[in-house]
Amino acid sequence: MKLKVLYEDNHIIVVIKPVGIPVQQDKTGDLDMLRIIKDYLKEKYKKPGNVYLGLVHRLDRMVGGVMVFAKTSKAASRLSEYIRQKNVKKKYLAIVNATLPLDNKDIKLENYLVKNERINMSKVVNKEVKNSKLAILEYSVVKNFTYKNKKYTLVDVNLYTGRHHQIRVQFANINAPLYGDIKYGQKVNKVGQNLALWSYYLSFFHPTKDEYLEFTYKPYEDKNCDKIWSECK
């Protein structure tokens, strides 16, 4: 697979993770992003032996978009600390199975979520529930549109917390499940569709330079297609 690199220096590499590829090795044994990037670095720099690559944040397998990886342990440590301090900004594009009002701008969703490890799903609960965690996001409606005679809404999501399946769960909770989400929107989705969720924006301070970095990459602009990007030809 040809790796799309947005930025690279001695300490970090920023890439696009395609939909359907896991970030790290899982039980399927499928090719993962860590292996892809390590192979890229080994070939580019003719490095013998193992290549260091630090994983500092994750995207679900069926979510694509912008990711940063650390090429040194110093960068990995500092980026991880930025994330813990919420100094890394992430924005997503999502398509939901609903017609949300166009004047919905900067709408904040706050819920408490609890994860069920056995079935790998999260749900909205009362904050008194044991092990529940506060999840916060903010969204704005970009546009309403019709695709294959069904109505959808494209939303821009600013993620403040990084809970398990957070965006999927919180939109399903307002009766606007994501397109292609067979876990949280079974009544309106079909098996086999890709999840219409994309991490299009990432910004953070460089771990070793006095520099603020911003990266934007939108799937429908890249494919010159204004349909649901997971089905663009």
C-alpha positions as CSV (number, residue, x, y, z in Angstrom):
1,M,0.0,0.0,0.0
2,K,1.3,3.4,-0.9
3,L,1.5,5.6,2.2
4,K,0.2,9.2,2.0
5,V,2.5,11.3,4.1
6,L,1.5,14.9,5.0
7,Y,4.5,15.8,7.0
8,E,7.8,14.2,8.2
9,D,10.9,15.3,10.1
10,N,13.3,13.6,12.5
11,H,10.8,13.3,15.3
12,I,7.3,12.8,13.9
13,I,5.5,11.6,10.8
14,V,1.9,12.7,9.9
15,V,0.0,10.4,7.6
16,I,-3.5,9.5,6.3
17,K,-4.9,6.3,7.7
18,P,-7.2,4.6,5.1
19,V,-10.6,3.2,6.1
20,G,-10.5,-0.5,7.0
21,I,-6.9,-0.7,8.2
22,P,-6.2,-1.2,11.9
23,V,-3.8,1.2,13.6
24,Q,-1.9,-1.7,15.2
25,Q,-1.9,-5.5,14.9
26,D,-5.1,-7.2,16.0
27,K,-6.4,-10.7,16.1
28,T,-7.1,-10.7,12.3
29,G,-3.4,-10.4,11.5
30,D,-4.3,-7.9,8.8
31,L,-1.7,-5.3,7.6
32,D,-1.7,-2.4,10.1
33,M,-0.5,1.2,10.1
34,L,2.4,0.6,12.5
35,R,3.8,-2.1,10.1
36,I,3.1,0.0,7.0
37,I,4.9,3.1,8.4
38,K,7.8,1.0,9.7
39,D,8.3,-0.6,6.3
40,Y,8.2,2.8,4.7
41,L,10.9,4.2,7.1
42,K,13.1,1.1,6.7
43,E,13.0,1.4,2.9
44,K,13.3,5.2,2.7
45,Y,16.3,5.4,5.1
46,K,17.8,2.0,4.4
47,K,17.6,1.1,8.1
48,P,18.7,-2.3,9.2
49,G,16.9,-4.1,12.1
50,N,13.9,-2.7,13.9
51,V,12.5,0.8,13.4
52,Y,11.2,2.8,16.4
53,L,7.6,4.1,15.9
54,G,5.5,5.5,18.8
55,L,1.7,5.2,18.7
56,V,0.3,8.2,20.6
57,H,-3.4,8.1,19.6
58,R,-5.8,5.8,17.7
59,L,-8.6,5.7,15.2
60,D,-11.1,2.8,14.9
61,R,-10.4,0.4,12.1
62,M,-13.3,1.7,10.0
63,V,-12.4,5.4,10.5
64,G,-9.9,7.1,8.3
65,G,-8.1,10.3,8.5
66,V,-5.1,12.3,9.8
67,M,-2.8,10.6,12.3
68,V,0.6,11.5,13.9
69,F,3.2,8.9,14.9
70,A,6.4,9.5,16.9
71,K,9.7,8.6,15.3
72,T,11.6,9.1,18.6
73,S,10.9,8.2,22.3
74,K,11.2,11.9,23.2
75,A,8.5,12.9,20.7
76,A,6.3,10.0,21.8
77,S,6.5,11.1,25.5
78,R,5.7,14.7,24.8
79,L,2.9,14.0,22.3
80,S,1.3,11.6,24.8
81,E,1.5,14.3,27.5
82,Y,-0.1,16.9,25.1
83,I,-3.0,14.5,24.5
84,R,-3.4,13.9,28.3
85,Q,-3.5,17.7,28.8
86,K,-6.0,18.1,26.0
87,N,-3.6,20.2,23.9
88,V,-4.2,18.2,20.8
89,K,-7.2,19.3,18.7
90,K,-9.1,16.8,16.6
91,K,-12.0,17.5,14.2
92,Y,-14.1,15.0,12.3
93,L,-16.6,14.9,9.5
94,A,-19.5,12.6,9.9
95,I,-22.6,11.8,7.9
96,V,-25.7,11.0,10.0
97,N,-29.0,9.3,9.1
98,A,-31.1,12.3,10.0
99,T,-32.0,15.8,8.8
100,L,-30.6,18.1,11.4
101,P,-31.5,21.8,11.3
102,L,-29.1,23.9,9.2
103,D,-28.9,26.5,12.0
104,N,-27.4,23.9,14.4
105,K,-24.0,25.5,15.0
106,D,-21.6,24.8,17.8
107,I,-24.1,22.4,19.5
108,K,-22.5,20.8,22.5
109,L,-23.3,17.2,23.5
110,E,-22.4,16.1,27.0
111,N,-23.1,12.5,28.1
112,Y,-21.7,10.0,30.5
113,L,-20.7,6.8,28.7
114,V,-19.8,3.3,30.0
115,K,-18.1,0.6,28.0
116,N,-19.2,-3.0,27.8
117,E,-15.9,-4.9,27.2
118,R,-17.7,-8.1,26.4
119,I,-19.5,-6.8,23.4
120,N,-17.1,-3.9,22.6
121,M,-19.9,-1.3,22.8
122,S,-20.5,1.9,24.8
123,K,-23.8,3.4,25.9
124,V,-25.1,6.6,27.5
125,V,-25.8,6.3,31.2
126,N,-26.4,8.4,34.3
127,K,-23.3,9.8,35.8
128,E,-23.8,7.8,39.0
129,V,-23.2,4.6,37.1
130,K,-20.0,2.9,38.1
131,N,-17.0,3.4,35.7
132,S,-19.0,6.0,33.6
133,K,-16.9,8.7,31.9
134,L,-17.9,12.2,30.8
135,A,-17.9,12.6,27.0
136,I,-18.1,16.0,25.3
137,L,-18.2,17.0,21.7
138,E,-19.4,20.0,19.7
139,Y,-20.9,19.8,16.3
140,S,-22.1,22.1,13.5
141,V,-24.3,21.2,10.5
142,V,-22.5,21.6,7.2
143,K,-25.3,20.7,4.9
144,N,-28.4,18.5,4.3
145,F,-28.5,16.3,1.2
146,T,-30.2,13.4,-0.4
147,Y,-28.4,10.3,-1.6
148,K,-30.2,7.3,-3.2
149,N,-33.5,8.9,-2.2
150,K,-32.7,9.1,1.5
151,K,-31.9,12.2,3.5
152,Y,-28.7,12.8,5.4
153,T,-26.7,15.5,7.2
154,L,-23.0,16.2,7.0
155,V,-21.7,17.5,10.3
156,D,-18.4,18.9,11.5
157,V,-17.4,17.5,14.9
158,N,-15.0,19.0,17.4
159,L,-14.0,16.3,19.8
160,Y,-13.1,17.4,23.4
161,T,-12.8,13.9,24.9
162,G,-11.7,10.7,23.4
163,R,-14.1,8.0,24.8
164,H,-14.7,4.6,23.2
165,H,-16.9,5.0,20.2
166,Q,-17.9,8.4,21.5
167,I,-19.1,10.1,18.3
168,R,-21.0,7.1,17.2
169,V,-22.7,6.7,20.6
170,Q,-23.6,10.4,21.1
171,F,-25.1,10.9,17.7
172,A,-27.1,7.6,18.0
173,N,-28.4,9.0,21.3
174,I,-30.0,11.9,19.6
175,N,-31.5,9.6,16.9
176,A,-28.9,10.5,14.3
177,P,-26.8,7.4,14.0
178,L,-23.8,7.6,11.6
179,Y,-24.2,6.3,8.0
180,G,-22.9,2.7,7.9
181,D,-22.9,2.2,11.7
182,I,-24.3,-1.3,12.1
183,K,-23.5,-1.3,15.9
184,Y,-25.4,1.8,16.9
185,G,-27.8,2.3,14.0
186,Q,-29.0,-1.2,13.1
187,K,-32.5,0.0,12.2
188,V,-31.3,2.3,9.4
189,N,-28.1,0.8,8.2
190,K,-27.1,-2.3,6.3
191,V,-24.2,-4.7,6.8
192,G,-21.3,-4.0,4.4
193,Q,-21.4,-0.2,4.3
194,N,-18.4,1.7,5.5
195,L,-18.7,4.0,8.5
196,A,-19.0,7.6,7.3
197,L,-16.6,9.1,9.9
198,W,-13.4,10.8,9.0
199,S,-10.7,12.5,11.1
200,Y,-10.0,15.5,8.8
201,Y,-8.2,18.0,11.2
202,L,-5.3,17.5,13.6
203,S,-3.3,20.3,15.3
204,F,-0.7,20.2,18.1
205,F,2.6,21.8,19.2
206,H,5.7,20.2,17.7
207,P,7.3,18.0,20.4
208,T,10.8,19.5,19.9
209,K,10.3,22.8,18.0
210,D,8.6,26.0,19.0
211,E,6.1,25.5,16.2
212,Y,2.3,24.8,16.1
213,L,1.3,22.4,13.4
214,E,-2.1,22.1,11.7
215,F,-3.2,19.4,9.2
216,T,-6.4,19.2,7.2
217,Y,-7.4,16.5,4.8
218,K,-11.0,16.0,3.6
219,P,-12.0,12.8,1.8
220,Y,-14.7,14.1,-0.4
221,E,-12.4,17.0,-1.7
222,D,-9.6,14.5,-2.4
223,K,-11.9,12.3,-4.5
224,N,-13.7,15.2,-6.1
225,C,-16.9,13.6,-5.1
226,D,-19.7,15.2,-3.1
227,K,-21.5,11.9,-2.4
228,I,-21.0,9.8,0.7
229,W,-17.2,9.3,0.5
230,S,-17.2,5.7,1.4
231,E,-19.0,4.9,-1.8
232,C,-17.3,7.3,-4.1
233,K,-16.0,5.7,-7.3
